[in-house]
């Protein structure tokens, strides 16, 4: 039996919140498309109190920002980028161009080609998300994207030095100080001073995520990456402090960050609820974390590991922290999630900041049909074909002609027939469509 000791907002209330965001974003994007730079500037003044001569940083401005980053912070940024680059390069090495001869004279293949321009959004509302620059800009760089545009909101009226440093070291070709919907809209739609990109990537708040959703089709997107989600799957092998810490460590992201505990230990569930109350009394980010926990926190008690697995796969959380006596079993059987963090020595913050895997991950059940951002998201796989002999052209053409006529496509069939006549000795083979 599955029992909810704590539940968050009802789905109807969450849907109404989403509808409000959708309406605001639709109006805003239309304004950006119509008025370009003027709309961008108004939005920047309204939301960020920022109105510079140019939103794009010059080389000297980039160098000035980087110079303000402490030596220790730069070392930490370089360390994180080294881990992320190493894993991204290993992933890229798994993507191979192929070419095979499927029958004599018929050559088929595919090439892996990077997207030609990418806009990388780096959030910076309550917290400057320095790590997001590594995850998007650096990964695009490893993929070989020839134009990488990066944008982040200002902090206290100026570019955030560490974010600029991370973007610059990651390989950004253009750096803008723009936040939220105006950044995403400008990069996707273009303005008088910003050339549009082919693809948008990076996490953000509900408005950024909705903007990306509405722009999909006009540009590509990495995935639907809304407010962060975390899930802890735990049994009696760990304690309440560990569970509560891992839940609140992600709930502090924003006021609408779901955090869920799934356990087969009622005692652990009750102890974790008590421990969360204790931590919220001392956590510096308690204002945000407590709102998320109040409205989006859940504690679910199951009778068995099979029930825990079923509930976890149904929720399809962005981050799934597994701390049980059978972590490998969950790795084998979990099929819907953003990323797994296995064992008590591991934690979601590692993945967010430094360990090397990408932290831009699917939310709102998108883990059922897509994984997270990785080097392959920036690479398109394009197929090609080549017929090198007359015999192959005539043989394939005859099959093609008959199959086209089976579907009623006479024009298609004639494309095949003209090759049969030209390369097959002038005769249409038996069963092929007559011209």
Secondary structure, 3 states (H helix, E strand, C coil): CCEEEECCCCHHHHHHHHHHHHHHHHHHHHHHHHHCHHHHHHHHHHHHCCCCCCCECCHHHHHHHHHCCCHHHHHHHHHHHHHHHHHHHHHHHCCCCEEEEEECCEEEEEEEEECCEEEEEECCCCCCCHHHHHHHHHHHHHHCCCEEEEEECCECCECCHHHHHHHHHHCCCEEEECCHHHHHHHHHHCCCCCCCCCEEECCCCHHHHHHHHHHECCEEECCCCCCCCEEEEECCCCCHHHHHHHHHHHHCCCCCCCEEEEECCHHHHHHHHHHHHHHHCCCCCHHHHHHHHHHHEEEEECCCHHHHHHHHHHHCCCEEEEECCCHHHHHHHCCCCCEEEECCCCCHHHHHHCCCCCCCCCCCCHHHCCCCCCHHHHEEEEEEEEECCHHHHHHHHHHHHHHHHHHCCHHHHHHHHHHHHHHCCCCCCCCCCCC
